[in-house]
Each structure stands twice: as C-alpha cells, then as structure tokens.
Amino acid sequence: MRYAMFFLVLACGSATPSPAKAPLIEEPARAPSPPPPPPPRPARAELTRTALNAALDAGPGAFLAKVRVVAARSAGRFLGWEIEALWPGAAVGLERGDIVTAVNGRTLERPEALPALYQELRGASEVVVEFRRGLERRMARFPVVEDAGKLDPTPPR
C-alpha cells in the first residue's frame, strides 16, 4: 500500500522524467513491525461513601441502565444474574458471562430484596460481590472509603 501511494504521487508529476534525478531503487522488503502493546489496565477506582450513596439514591433503574443482566437458571432453579454487558471502561473484576449470586451475602432473586440490600449498603464498610465464572466461585471486594471531608465543599462560616 505504501508503494502504491508513492507510485500514485509519482504518476501525478510530469510525464517526462527529469534527467538529473537518480533512478528509483526499490528498498528490500521489511518485516512488519509488531503491534504496540495494549495500554495498561487502569487501577480499580476507589469506592467512596459519596459515590456509593449517590448510586443508591439514583435507584436500581440507574444502575441497570449501565449493566445488562439476565436471570441465569439451571433446571428451573435461579442461580443468579448473568452479566451480558458492563459500562465502558468498567474495571471491577467482573466480566461478560459471570453469574452474580449475591451482594454482601444477600441473593437478589426477587425485587423485594433490593430495599433491604440498599439500606445495608448505606452503612457497609465494603461491597462484596459473590459470583461464578464457569464452575469456579469467586468474590470481588470493594472497600468503601469514607470521604466525610469531601461531602460539603463550602467553607464553614
């Protein structure tokens, strides 16, 4: 392709070659250079109390707008929620195909379980997501960082 472009530009020049120019010598073919390494994965972002409470205040609908899940069942029995898609750039240790079985020890088979979980998460020191990847059981832990100093940016009077 590089040579084709060169010849295209050359063809657009004058029809008679300049006698002062040296003849075109073709360079030997070079091996293609290896692709650049992928960028490093970003470090997992902190889960601050403010961010957690903001997500809880927004409600399940706002969260589910960023995450696509379907009920995973086996022989008619509910296993958990299979992740079909996460928000772009999510670096949370979960991936497509993982089946979330519990959050902070609570299964989420029925919608009635959400209010109790949300209330518990408001005071939790960490969020623990239990999930299955294939046949392997795993946990993703997200410590909640207190950020009381960041809650009110206005100086005291």
N, C-alpha and C positions, 0 to 999 in steps of 0.2 A: 504494500500500500504506500509506503514511504517513497519507493522508487517510482510508482505510478504517478504520484503527486509531482515529483521532481520532473518527470517527462512531460506532464501536462503543462507545467510552468515553462519548461524549455520550448514546447511547441508553440506557446503564445508569443514567443520572441520573434525576431526577424527570420525570414525564410532563408537568407544566405548566412552561413556561419562566418564568424569573424576569423580571419586568418591568424590573428595574434593569439587566439585562445588555444590552450593545450587541449589535446583530445581527451574525451571523457574516459576515465579509467574506473571500472566498476570495483567497488570495495568487496573484499571477501565477506561472505555471509557470516553474521554473528549469531551466536546462540541467544535466544530471547532471555532477557533478564528475569529473575524470579519475581513474583508479585510481592509487593510490600507486605510486611507482617500486619496482622489485624491490630487495630488500636486496642490498648489495654482496657479490660472491663472496668467500668467505674466502680469505685468503692461503694459499698452499701450506704445509703444516706441514713442519717440519724432519724429516729422516730421520736419527735419531740411531743411533749404533752399537748402543746398548742395545735400541732398538726393532727394528732390523733383526735382531739376533741372537735376540731373543725370537720374532720371526716365523719365523725359520729353525728355531729349536728346536721350535716348535709343529708344524712339518712342513707338507707340501703340503696335507694334508686341511683344516687350519685355515684356510689361505689360500683354498682353493677353496670353503669354506663361505661366504665373503664375496663371491666373484666367480663369476659363472656364465659359462662359455665353452663354445663348441662348435668342433670341428675345421672349419676352412674349407678347402675343396678346389676345385680347378678342373681339369676333365678328368682326374679321378682323382689329381691331384698335390696333396700337402699344401702349403697356403700359410701357415698359422699358426693361431692361436686367435682366433676372433671373439668379442668381448665382447658378451654378452647383457645382463648386469647387473653393476653395481658396488655396493659397500656404500653405504648412505645417507650423503650428505654428502661423498662422495669428491671431492676437488678435486685430481686427479692429472694432468689434461690428456688423459685418455683418456675415450672415451665409447662408448655402445652402437653397435655396428656396426664399430668399429675392429678391425683384424686385427693381433694381436701376432705379429711374425715372428721376433723374437729378443730375448733379455735378455743384456746385456753380451757381445754378439757370438755367443751360443750359441742355436741353434734348439732348440726343445723338442718335436720331433715324437714322440720316444719317451720313455717314463717313465725309461729308463736315463740320460737326460741330466740329470735333476734332481739326483742326488747331487753330480755334478761342479759344476753351477751353484751349488748351495747352499754348497759348500766355497769356491768362488771368491768368492761374495758376502760371506762372513765377513770377508775382508780387503780388500774393494773400497773404493776411495775415493768411488765413485759407482755408482749403478744406472742403466743406460741401457736404456730400453725402445724397441726399434725397432718401428714399426707402420705400417700402411697405413690411410689414411682415403680411401675411394674409390680413385682411381688414384694419389693422392699419397702418397709415402713421407715419414714423419715420425719424429722422435725425441723422447722425453721423458727428461730428465736429472734425477736426484735425487742431489745431493751427500750423502755420508754425513758427518754431523757427529760428531766424536769427543766423547764426554762422559765421559771417564775419571773426573772428579771426582764424577759422579753415580752411579757404579756401586755404591759402598759408602757408604750414608748413616750408618753408625755411626762415631763419632769414634775416632781411634787411642787406644790405652791407654798 
